[in-house]
Amino acid sequence: MAEKREFNNNRNDGRPNRRPRKKVCAFCAEKAAFIDYKDIARLKSGKCLTERYKILPRRITGCCAFHQRALTTAVKRARHLALIPYASD
């Protein structure tokens, strides 16, 4: 007869097997044509820069490659014009 197998949804260490949800690019969702370096509020938001004004990587921000490159360029331009600091003290 067919045995009824119990599905084990846990790893060997007891944690459940879950895949993290794929992050959606915030700029694609807003249909942003470009990222403006003068829009400091958007750049300073918790998703793009750390509290020490480092640029967060793509795996954390969830941005697509196109918008992550544009974000990096915008942050560097804003730093050059002293709109945001290079590092916090």
N, C-alpha and C positions, 0 to 999 in steps of 0.2 A: 504494500500500500504506500501511498505517497505520504511522506513525513511532512509535518507542518514545521517549517523552520521559523525561528524567531529572528527578526531583523534586529541586528545590533547597531544602534545609531551612535555608539560611543567609540572613541579611540581606546587604546589599551590603558591610557592614563585616566580615563573617566570623563574627559572633556568631550562634548558633542562635536560631531563633524558638521561644520557650517562653513559655507563659503561667504566671504564678505561681499556685500552688495557693491556692484560696480558704481563708481562715483561718476556723476554727470558734470561736464564742464559748465561752470556757472556762466561763462561768457557766451557759450553756444546756446544755452537755455534762454538767455536774454537777447539773443540774436545781435550781439554787439559787433558793429562793423570794425572798430579798432579800440584799443585800450589807450585812453588819454593819460599822459604822464602828469597833467595838471589836476586830474581828479584824485586828490590825495586821500579823500575819504574811502574811495574804493580800494586804493593801494594799501592803505593802513589797516583795512579790515582784517579780522583774525584769520581769514583764509589765505592771504597772500604773503604776509610778512609775520615774523615772530615778534615778540616784545622787544627783542634786541635788533630789530629791523633787518634780519637776514631773510633772504628770499626762500620760501618753502619749496621743496621739490614737487615735481609733478604727481608723484604717487600719493602725496598728502593733500595737495590742493584739489586734485581731481580734474585739472585742466587738460584739454587736449594739447598735443605737441605744438600746434600752430599758436594757440593762445598763450601757452606757457612761454614760448619764445617772445611773443609780443609783450607779455607781462614783465619779463626780465628786462627787455629794452626800455620799457616805460619806467621801471623802478630805477634803472641806471641813469636815465635822463633826469628824473626827479632828484636823484642824489647829486648829480652834477650841478644842477641849478639850486641846490640847497633847499629844496622843498621838503625833503625828508633827510634825516641824518644817515651817515654811513654806518655808524654804530652808536648805541646808547651808552651813556656813562653810568 
